[in-house]
């Protein structure tokens, strides 16, 4: 992974968020996030069998979720938080 990339790893239970037949909500959400955060670097999304089905990680920080949560929103929120924290560290 390059320094200017954000790695998002998802458990197999979240792969549907990338399915074009289902509207690819995670990809759409990243496109919308890019409009709000112009400095958003490349977001690389990979599936990772070592994660629980409903677990994901953003830049190495694992997050577990329950069945009734909005997975897409939670992943996008964690990407935003990561960018905010990274920008704060850079600007100090």
C-alpha positions in Angstrom: 0.0 0.0 0.0 1.2 3.5 -0.9 1.4 6.3 1.7 -1.3 8.2 -0.2 -3.8 5.4 -0.1 -6.4 4.4 2.5 -6.8 0.6 2.8 -10.3 -0.6 3.7 -10.5 -4.3 4.4 -13.9 -5.9 4.6 -15.2 -9.3 5.8 -17.0 -11.4 3.3 -20.4 -10.5 4.7 -19.9 -6.9 3.5 -18.9 -7.7 -0.1 -22.4 -6.9 -1.3 -21.6 -3.2 -0.6 -19.5 -3.3 -3.7 -22.0 -5.2 -5.9 -23.0 -3.1 -8.9 -26.2 -5.0 -9.2 -27.1 -3.7 -5.8 -26.1 -0.1 -6.5 -22.6 -0.5 -5.0 -23.5 1.7 -2.1 -19.9 1.8 -0.7 -18.5 3.0 -4.0 -21.2 5.6 -4.3 -20.6 6.7 -0.8 -16.9 7.1 -1.4 -17.6 9.2 -4.5 -19.9 11.5 -2.4 -17.2 11.7 0.3 -14.7 12.7 -2.3 -16.9 15.7 -3.1 -16.9 16.8 0.5 -13.2 16.0 1.2 -11.3 17.0 -1.9 -8.0 15.8 -0.4 -9.3 12.2 0.0 -6.5 9.9 -1.3 -7.1 6.7 -3.2 -9.3 4.3 -1.3 -8.3 0.7 -1.9 -11.0 -1.9 -0.8 -10.1 -5.5 -0.4 -11.9 -8.5 1.1 -10.0 -10.2 3.9 -10.9 -13.7 5.1 -9.2 -13.2 8.4 -11.9 -10.7 9.4 -15.2 -11.8 10.7 -18.0 -11.6 8.1 -19.4 -8.3 9.5 -16.1 -6.7 10.4 -14.0 -4.1 8.5 -10.9 -2.2 9.1 -9.9 1.3 7.9 -6.1 1.9 7.8 -5.6 -1.1 10.2 -8.2 -0.1 12.8 -10.7 -3.0 13.1 -14.4 -2.4 13.6 -17.0 -5.1 14.4 -20.7 -4.5 13.6 -24.0 -6.1 14.4 -26.6 -7.2 11.8 -28.8 -4.2 12.3 -26.2 -1.5 11.7 -25.8 0.6 8.5 -22.5 -0.9 7.3 -21.9 1.6 4.5 -22.4 4.6 6.7 -20.1 3.2 9.4 -17.3 2.5 6.9 -17.6 6.0 5.4 -17.7 7.6 8.8 -14.5 5.7 9.7 -12.8 6.9 6.5 -13.8 10.5 7.3 -12.5 10.2 10.9 -9.2 8.7 9.6 -8.8 11.7 7.2 -9.6 14.2 9.9 -7.0 12.7 12.3 -4.4 12.4 9.5 -4.9 16.1 8.5 -4.7 17.2 12.2 -1.4 15.4 12.6 -0.1 17.0 9.4 -1.2 20.5 10.2 0.4 20.7 13.7 
